[in-house]
Amino acid sequence: MLGIKLNATERAAAAAVKSRARQLARGGATGDVHIRAVKGLRVYAARLSAAGDPKGATAIDKQAEAAAAMFADVEALREQIAQPKTDHVGEAVASAAVELQKKLPCCFPSGADAVAFASRLPLIEARAAASLACDAGAKLSRRAGELRHEAQALVEQAALLAMGGHDSDKAIKALVAMAG
């Protein structure tokens, strides 16, 4: 299968997504406040455990692990979305152009003529496949957004549990500061 060629900007974006996923897998701090807050939750759980509250530490650590797993799943979905996609219509046009040139060489003396004509053909199956691929990409993107929202909500809930109070923003900021 032939993939769509990526320009330099798209390649850089794909590399950034992969780098972010690797950082997340290592537990490193990235630009996302909620991901850094997960690291803060782990630090806070370790402090609770050292202070003699293993039950509280375990509960917070479980939530941190669940949130980290959800963020890792989001990054995996983003990597899938960033993968080069098959150009169904382009492949069908190229295939049709080759066939046109083979069977009607007098009508299509050059490959450019055959491609120009083939690109105006309906190519229903190829266009349907391209539409399905686009829909699948949209579903992956929607799922990544939903999963990210769930992970952020879990981090906010864990931050409130860990730091107390009713303001999740302040609790998250405290955890980010704790993570360093």
C-alpha atoms as one frame of an Amber mdcrd trajectory, in Angstrom:
protein
   0.000   0.000   0.000   1.163   3.466  -0.781   0.814   6.066   1.968   0.327
   9.763   1.626   3.650  11.557   1.632   4.054  13.838   4.609   5.572  17.281
   4.335   8.183  18.505   6.792   5.610  20.053   9.136   3.542  16.875   9.281
   6.658  14.748   9.868   7.699  17.068  12.705   4.216  16.847  14.244   4.281
  13.035  14.040   7.743  12.975  15.633   6.524  15.260  18.430   3.599  12.929
  19.165   5.933   9.934  19.322   8.337  11.819  21.563   5.522  12.833  23.884
   4.323   9.228  24.106   7.842   8.084  24.993   8.107  10.768  27.685   4.761
   9.748  29.087   5.778   6.086  29.159   8.909   7.064  31.122   6.837   9.199
  33.479   8.641  12.356  32.404   7.122  15.788  32.636   5.584  17.135  29.460
   3.768  20.341  28.721   0.393  19.064  29.918  -0.517  20.153  33.431  -2.649
  17.081  34.098   0.156  14.711  33.135   2.553  16.550  35.459  -0.110  16.372
  38.151  -0.058  12.559  37.803   3.639  12.670  38.657   2.750  14.900  41.632
   0.161  12.337  42.737   2.862   9.675  42.726   5.143  11.911  44.823   2.290
  12.624  47.231   1.490   8.902  47.514   5.123   8.176  48.324   5.049  10.864
  51.024   1.855   9.411  52.493   3.397   5.963  52.541   6.515   7.290  54.252
   4.329   9.133  56.778   2.600   5.876  57.742  -0.625   5.985  55.694  -0.232
   3.075  53.270  -3.990   2.774  52.683  -4.324   6.390  51.524  -1.117   6.097
  49.510  -2.411   2.996  47.748  -5.712   4.645  46.853  -4.022   7.733  45.404
  -1.393   5.651  43.632  -4.098   3.517  42.002  -5.807   6.629  40.666  -2.479
   7.985  39.424  -1.742   4.707  37.642  -5.200   4.638  36.076  -4.825   8.227
  34.856  -1.329   7.526  33.508  -2.654   4.491  31.632  -5.469   6.582  30.167
  -3.038   9.275  29.033  -0.839   6.570  27.479  -3.891   5.255  25.613  -4.613
   8.790  24.372  -1.065   9.082  23.049  -1.360   5.675  21.375  -4.571   6.802
  19.679  -2.868  10.007  18.578  -0.047   7.960  17.076  -2.595   5.896  15.152
  -4.222   9.083  13.911  -0.844  10.488  12.841   0.040   7.406  10.797   0.156
   7.972   7.032  -3.124   6.988   5.431  -3.644   5.054   2.238  -4.636   7.211
  -0.714  -7.429   4.990  -2.022  -8.528   7.360  -4.775  -4.967   8.096  -5.895
  -4.164   4.400  -6.146  -7.370   3.752  -8.095  -6.630   6.638 -10.475  -3.087
   5.352 -11.047  -4.356   1.821 -11.645  -7.086   3.035 -14.017  -4.559   5.191
 -15.893  -2.283   2.194 -16.429  -5.200   0.116 -17.707  -6.369   2.920 -20.008
  -2.906   3.286 -21.475  -2.588  -0.479 -22.022  -5.974  -0.943 -23.663  -6.276
   2.370 -25.509  -2.741   3.494 -26.386  -3.941   5.649 -29.286  -6.331   7.623
 -27.076  -3.861   8.072 -24.228  -0.352   8.469 -25.663   1.106   9.745 -22.357
   0.624   8.758 -18.778  -0.412  12.310 -17.905  -3.312  12.116 -20.372  -4.451
   8.813 -18.881  -4.194  10.142 -15.312  -6.100  13.291 -16.240  -8.930  11.230
 -17.715  -8.908   8.608 -14.936  -9.149  11.294 -12.264 -12.550  12.286 -13.674
 -13.937   8.741 -13.433 -16.373   8.069 -10.571 -14.221   5.326  -8.933 -17.048
   4.598  -6.526 -15.360   1.818  -4.566 -12.185   3.845  -4.030 -14.116   6.907
  -2.935 -16.217   4.768  -0.580 -13.038   3.263   0.903 -11.572   6.755   1.327
 -14.774   7.875   3.041 -14.671   4.908   5.416 -11.016   5.614   6.222 -11.882
   9.244   6.942 -14.756   8.159   9.195 -12.469   5.742  11.053  -9.962   8.553
  11.619 -12.712  10.815  12.930 -13.874   8.085  15.328 -10.314   7.606  16.600
  -9.967  11.335  17.105 -13.283  11.546  18.933 -12.332   8.578  21.147  -8.965
  10.168  21.953 -10.737  13.366  23.010 -13.229  11.491  25.166 -10.495   9.430
  26.802  -8.398  12.531  27.454 -11.394  14.230  29.064 -11.991  11.174  31.287
  -8.313  11.097  32.285  -8.330  14.794  33.141 -11.470  14.335  35.246  -9.826
  11.421  37.065  -6.732  13.528  37.789  -8.894  16.384  39.084 -10.812  13.985
  41.326  -7.586  12.456  42.647  -6.099  15.913  43.193  -9.101  16.957  45.271
  -8.861  13.732  47.252  -5.152  14.178  47.849  -4.992  17.896  48.537  -8.444
  18.464  49.987 -10.633  21.454  49.311 -13.083  22.178  46.538 -10.893  23.909
  43.953  -9.401  21.382  41.550  -7.236  24.025  39.861  -5.456  24.867  43.116
  -5.069  21.179  43.948  -3.588  20.436  40.527  -1.210  23.407  40.792  -0.054
  22.119  44.184   0.561  18.661  42.738   2.462  20.104  39.769   4.627  22.090
  42.170   5.184  18.925  44.203   6.253  17.043  41.071   8.915  19.651  40.441
